[in-house]
Amino acid sequence: MHRRITGQLVIATHNPGKLAEMRELLAPYGIAAVAAGELGLGEPDETGDSFQANARIKAIAAANAAQLPAFADDSGLVVEALDGAPGIFSARWAGEGKDFTSAMTRIERLLQERGATTADQRKAHFVSALCVAWPDGHLEEVEARADGTLVWPPRGTAGFGYDPAFLPEGHVRTFGEMTSVEKHGLPPLGLGLSHRARAFVKLAEICLDPQ
């Protein structure tokens, strides 16, 4: 039985880019969202072997600590020519300083080493796994992906993470060149292109009531 989200919700992330996207996605539903960082909650060790497992770890830790429902995302970039890397280690490839320029350069170097120069050889997709956890242990979980190819050099300064290197399927601009509404805005304003927007649509259907 699905459970609706009501009242206050903790967003279990310390990533400012993700926090901004999640707040924008939740805004039409009138949910009072507070960030884990604003509550002084720590970041749990992400020891899962999948996006879904790591989203679950973050949501459960925040729900238990705050005694409120908690919403977590675990997402990353999967590059086919690199056997799925960086995958669940996407954030770690950027290091402690969150240097995604360095991470994108590393991916490009590895693609060049493998001779991946054509669009067909540079296919990639973003994955977003979302989990809402309640203090009593109830979970709601969804997952979605956005397909595309990797471009070099990276283009655009919008978005965050690997966005400037990712060209979504059927488009001529990277996520880094799109406004937030274009990238993850939901209809009628946006196309709900991003992996997180697509996962959120699934979550909204089962857990949220529009205002």
C-alpha positions as CSV (number, residue, x, y, z in Angstrom):
1,M,0.0,0.0,0.0
2,H,1.5,3.3,-1.0
3,R,1.7,6.1,1.5
4,R,1.2,9.8,0.8
5,I,3.7,12.5,1.9
6,T,2.2,15.1,4.2
7,G,3.6,17.8,6.4
8,Q,7.3,18.3,6.7
9,L,9.8,16.4,4.7
10,V,13.6,16.1,5.2
11,I,15.6,16.3,2.0
12,A,18.5,13.9,2.8
13,T,21.3,15.6,0.7
14,H,24.2,17.9,1.4
15,N,24.6,18.5,-2.4
16,P,23.4,22.1,-3.1
17,G,22.6,21.3,-6.7
18,K,20.4,18.3,-5.8
19,L,18.8,20.3,-3.0
20,A,17.8,23.1,-5.3
21,E,16.3,20.6,-7.8
22,M,14.4,18.7,-5.2
23,R,13.0,21.8,-3.7
24,E,11.8,23.0,-7.1
25,L,10.2,19.6,-7.9
26,L,8.4,19.6,-4.5
27,A,7.2,23.2,-4.6
28,P,4.0,22.6,-6.5
29,Y,2.9,20.1,-3.9
30,G,3.0,22.4,-1.0
31,I,5.5,20.2,0.9
32,A,7.6,22.0,3.6
33,A,11.0,20.7,2.8
34,V,14.0,21.1,5.2
35,A,17.5,20.1,4.2
36,A,19.5,17.5,6.2
37,G,22.3,20.1,6.6
38,E,19.8,22.6,8.1
39,L,19.0,20.1,10.8
40,G,22.6,19.3,11.4
41,L,22.3,15.7,10.2
42,G,25.5,13.9,9.2
43,E,26.1,12.1,5.9
44,P,25.9,8.3,6.3
45,D,28.4,6.0,4.6
46,E,27.1,5.0,1.2
47,T,28.0,1.3,1.3
48,G,25.3,0.0,-1.1
49,D,26.1,-1.7,-4.4
50,S,23.4,0.1,-6.4
51,F,21.8,3.5,-6.7
52,Q,18.7,2.2,-5.0
53,A,20.6,0.8,-2.1
54,N,22.4,4.0,-1.5
55,A,19.3,6.1,-1.7
56,R,17.7,3.9,0.9
57,I,20.7,4.2,3.2
58,K,20.5,8.0,3.1
59,A,16.7,8.2,3.4
60,I,16.5,5.8,6.4
61,A,19.4,7.5,8.2
62,A,17.7,10.9,7.9
63,A,14.2,9.7,8.8
64,N,15.6,8.0,12.0
65,A,17.7,11.0,13.0
66,A,15.0,13.6,12.4
67,Q,11.9,11.4,13.2
68,L,10.3,12.8,10.0
69,P,9.8,11.4,6.6
70,A,13.0,11.8,4.5
71,F,13.5,12.0,0.8
72,A,16.8,10.9,-0.7
73,D,18.3,10.6,-4.2
74,D,21.2,8.6,-5.4
75,S,22.2,9.3,-8.9
76,G,25.1,9.0,-11.3
77,L,26.5,8.7,-14.7
78,V,26.8,5.3,-16.4
79,V,29.1,5.3,-19.4
80,E,28.7,2.2,-21.6
81,A,32.2,2.2,-23.1
82,L,33.6,2.3,-19.6
83,D,31.7,-0.8,-18.5
84,G,29.2,1.3,-16.5
85,A,31.8,3.5,-14.7
86,P,31.7,5.8,-12.9
87,G,28.2,4.6,-11.9
88,I,27.5,4.6,-8.1
89,F,31.0,6.2,-7.7
90,S,30.1,9.3,-9.8
91,A,30.5,11.7,-6.9
92,R,33.7,10.1,-5.6
93,W,35.3,10.5,-9.0
94,A,35.1,14.3,-8.3
95,G,37.0,13.9,-5.1
96,E,36.7,15.7,-1.8
97,G,36.7,19.0,-3.6
98,K,33.8,18.0,-5.8
99,D,36.0,18.8,-8.9
100,F,33.7,17.6,-11.7
101,T,35.9,19.3,-14.4
102,S,38.6,16.9,-13.3
103,A,36.1,14.0,-13.3
104,M,34.9,14.8,-16.8
105,T,38.5,15.0,-18.0
106,R,39.2,11.6,-16.5
107,I,36.2,10.1,-18.4
108,E,37.3,11.7,-21.6
109,R,40.8,10.4,-21.2
110,L,39.5,6.9,-20.7
111,L,37.2,7.1,-23.7
112,Q,40.0,8.3,-25.9
113,E,42.2,5.4,-24.6
114,R,39.4,3.0,-25.7
115,G,39.1,4.7,-29.1
116,A,35.5,5.9,-28.3
117,T,35.3,8.9,-30.6
118,T,31.9,8.5,-32.4
119,A,28.5,9.3,-30.8
120,D,27.6,5.6,-30.9
121,Q,30.7,4.7,-28.9
122,R,30.0,7.5,-26.4
123,K,26.6,6.5,-25.2
124,A,25.8,7.2,-21.5
125,H,22.9,7.6,-19.2
126,F,22.1,9.2,-15.9
127,V,20.3,7.2,-13.3
128,S,18.3,8.6,-10.4
129,A,17.0,6.4,-7.6
130,L,14.6,8.1,-5.2
131,C,13.6,6.8,-1.8
132,V,11.2,8.2,0.8
133,A,11.6,6.7,4.2
134,W,9.3,7.1,7.3
135,P,10.5,6.7,10.9
136,D,8.4,3.6,11.2
137,G,10.3,1.9,8.4
138,H,7.9,2.3,5.5
139,L,9.6,2.9,2.2
140,E,8.6,4.2,-1.2
141,E,11.2,3.7,-4.0
142,V,11.4,4.5,-7.7
143,E,14.1,4.7,-10.3
144,A,14.4,6.3,-13.8
145,R,17.1,7.2,-16.4
146,A,17.9,9.7,-19.0
147,D,19.8,8.5,-22.1
148,G,22.3,10.5,-24.1
149,T,25.9,10.8,-25.3
150,L,29.0,12.5,-24.0
151,V,30.4,15.5,-25.7
152,W,33.9,17.1,-25.5
153,P,34.7,19.7,-24.5
154,P,32.0,20.2,-21.9
155,R,29.4,22.9,-22.8
156,G,27.5,25.3,-20.5
157,T,27.7,26.4,-16.9
158,A,24.2,25.6,-15.8
159,G,23.3,22.5,-13.8
160,F,26.0,20.7,-11.8
161,G,28.1,17.6,-11.8
162,Y,28.5,16.0,-15.2
163,D,25.8,18.1,-16.8
164,P,28.0,20.1,-19.2
165,A,29.3,16.8,-20.9
166,F,25.9,15.2,-21.2
167,L,23.9,15.7,-24.4
168,P,20.4,14.2,-23.8
169,E,18.9,12.1,-26.6
170,G,17.1,14.1,-29.2
171,H,18.5,17.5,-28.2
172,V,21.3,19.8,-29.4
173,R,22.2,21.4,-26.1
174,T,23.8,19.7,-23.1
175,F,22.2,19.7,-19.6
176,G,24.8,22.3,-18.8
177,E,23.3,24.6,-21.5
178,M,19.7,24.2,-20.3
179,T,17.8,26.3,-17.8
180,S,16.6,24.5,-14.7
181,V,13.0,24.6,-16.2
182,E,14.2,23.0,-19.4
183,K,16.2,20.3,-17.7
184,H,14.0,19.2,-14.8
185,G,10.9,21.3,-15.0
186,L,7.7,19.3,-15.3
187,P,4.9,19.9,-17.8
188,P,3.5,22.2,-18.8
189,L,6.5,24.5,-18.2
190,G,9.2,21.9,-18.9
191,L,9.7,18.6,-20.5
192,G,10.8,16.7,-17.4
193,L,14.0,15.6,-19.3
194,S,16.3,14.8,-16.5
195,H,16.7,11.4,-14.8
196,R,15.6,13.0,-11.5
197,A,12.6,14.6,-13.0
198,R,11.5,11.3,-14.5
199,A,11.9,9.5,-11.3
200,F,10.1,12.3,-9.4
201,V,7.1,11.9,-11.8
202,K,6.9,8.3,-10.8
203,L,7.2,9.2,-7.1
204,A,4.6,11.9,-7.3
205,E,2.0,9.5,-8.8
206,I,2.2,7.3,-5.7
207,C,3.1,9.7,-2.9
208,L,2.1,13.3,-3.6
209,D,-1.1,15.3,-3.9
210,P,-1.0,18.4,-6.1
211,Q,-2.1,21.7,-4.5
